[in-house]
Structure formats: structure tokens, C-alpha cells
Amino acid sequence: MRAVTWQGKRNVSVESVPDPTIKESTDAVVRITSTGLCGSDLHLYEVFTPFMTPGDILGHEPMGIVEETGADVTGLRPGDRVVVPFQIACGHCWMCDSGLPTQCETTQVADQGMGAALFGYTKLYGAVPGGQAEYLRVPQAQFGPIKVPEGPADDRFVYLSDVLPTAWQAVRYADIPPGGSVAVLGLGPIGDMCCRIALHQGAGKVFGVDLVPERLRRVRERGVDTFDLSEFDGGSGLVEAIRDRTDGRGPDCVIDAVGAEAHGSPLGRMAQQATGVLPRAWASRLAEKAGTDRLAALRTAIDLVRRGGTISLSGVYGGAADPLPMLTMFDKQIQLRMGQANVRRWVDDLLPLLTDDDPLGVDDFATHHLPLNDAPHAYEIFQHKEDDAVKILMQP
């Protein structure tokens, strides 16, 4: 089969690799019909390279048709149309029963001290072959895949793999009071969808912050009060502008949908780039012990949120030695919630919104539909924010 493989920093290629097969009785094999390109994939493209191996198959936002199932997969059969969540979880351990499949005790990558295995990600999360491919082996298929109806195009359902549950959890974790205010930092796919969900759930004021014109336009057209970061002299000007809209206090909640590669963090960028030129074995040990993130977005969130407010982190962070302003966080009595989205926990809330009314605008959410063979081009335009690329779906 053909699959998108990681070959090095800023280097992906579509290669012929062996077809996946059933290895365990709880496996399924899915023929992929659509697969998304995620901001988290860009972290592998640029920042988390010390934990990658040439040939790793990328991608964690797939959907398709079940081709084959193992003997213990009773809820699926060949021909079923499914969305595959990005995390691999058993559905019956203590963590899964507690609504935390990201911490699944059956698939935890214990030798790395990490939570549940993820598709198409680094060795920290099991280095499981991903879904930017023609076919995908799905472990724990008795629980993971989400059956969806025939009829609507893939765009209606594919975001159940990551974008929708990640944004839904981010908004839930933000705990916006009825009629309250929330600022969303970063308006890529997750931040954009956070704005839509916050408005749908009744937030009184939603502020969106980015510096890419197309991203700002998309959320502005849905009723979000937007702020172009490039128009402000540093984060303090932005903070004051939003405080002026919130009685001088700041928003009740801030969602950081940026993560490890924030603009305006020159020292963090230098540290991340330094690991990229070291041998991978050295670089991975350094990153595990002393890795740092670009923290401009998180520091802005800490400054911006009102006293007693909540910060919800959906942007991925991976630093082991990030310096945080604990004095400010403690003094402001900030509540902080974060983590990978627990996909199956939120599916029952999300499926009723994927109707013909399409209240979240999923049908036209993607800006680009490209063949899988164009993956190198897709990564390049998404990384450089070219051609108004906000969300890219690929078809094998």
C-alpha cells in the first residue's frame, strides 16, 4: 500500500509499505477513505523529530470502511463505515471506565512513562503506524472505531477522530460560565472549532486571536470578535485590548490552542532547533530531561485570564523543563486543565450535532482536499500557512 512516511525534519514522502494484517483477535483492518492533516503532525515535522524514526507512518485523523476483523471484535463487520479515534484504548480498564481513554491501562506506553498509545505518533506513544495511508490496522477495535451512517460525505464525520472531541473537551475544560467570556489563542483547526462550540454552547463573548488573515476571517464570519496579533506591540497590548471588552478584568476563560510552537518565543525556538541538529539518540535524551517549549501563548493566557479564571490547554506541549510564572499563577488563583482529548467520552455529545442542519459547519470546514500522493505539498503549505490552508483532508 501507499503511506505517508516521516523521513527527517521537514521531510515526508509517500512510499510503498507492506499492507497491514490482523495480528491480535481485537484488531481490525480499515480501508481509509479520508485522512486529516493535523497541527500535531506539524510538531513531528519540525519539533519532536528526536523521537521519530525514518519510515514511521504518519497520521491520526482517519475514517474508512472495515475490511476485516479479528475474532473478538463483535461490534464491527466488513463493510461498516467508521471513524478511528487518534488514541488506542480498550474501553474496559479502570481509566477507560472513568472516562479517560487517553490514560488506558491496557495500551499505556509504560516503557516511556506515557499514556495510551496513539496512531501515527512518536515512540513516546508507541510508534504505531498511522492513518495517512491506504489501509490501517486498528488495535482494540472492539472499542475504538465509531460507526457512522452511509450517505453524507466523509467531511461530515471525519473530524470525530480528533478535531471535534479535542475542541469539545477544550471548551468543557474551560468551564465557561453561562453567558461568560472566553478567549481562544490560535485559530487553526482546533481553535476555530473551539470558537464554534463555545458559541453553540452559549458563551456571551468569544474572542479569537491569531495573525493569519484567513483564520481570522473564518471565525469572524461566525460571530467571533477577532484580534490580529500582528497589530499589537507584544502580548501586553493584546491583553489590554481584550480587558477593555471585559470590564477591565479579562475573560473568564482562555483556551490555548497553539501549543509548543508559539510565535514570539525566540529562545524556545532556538532550543527546539538545537535538538534538531543533534544525533537522534542524544537529542531524545536531552529533550526528555531538559526540553523546552515556546511559551508565548501560554504566558499570554496566564496574563490575560481574569483572576480566578480557567485556562484550558488543547495545544500540545512537550517540554520537560518549561519555566512557568508560578507566582502569578498562584496569586491570580488560576485553574489549569489540559490533556489529550478523551475521544469516546464525547462522541455521544457530538453525534447529534452532525445532522443536516450542520450547526458547527463541518461540511465546509476543510479548505483543501488533496490526494494522498500530494502529502509533501500538503505538509509544506500547512506548515508555512500558504494558499489559505487551514484544514487539509487527503484521500488515498
Disulfide bonds with the S-S distance in Angstrom:
none
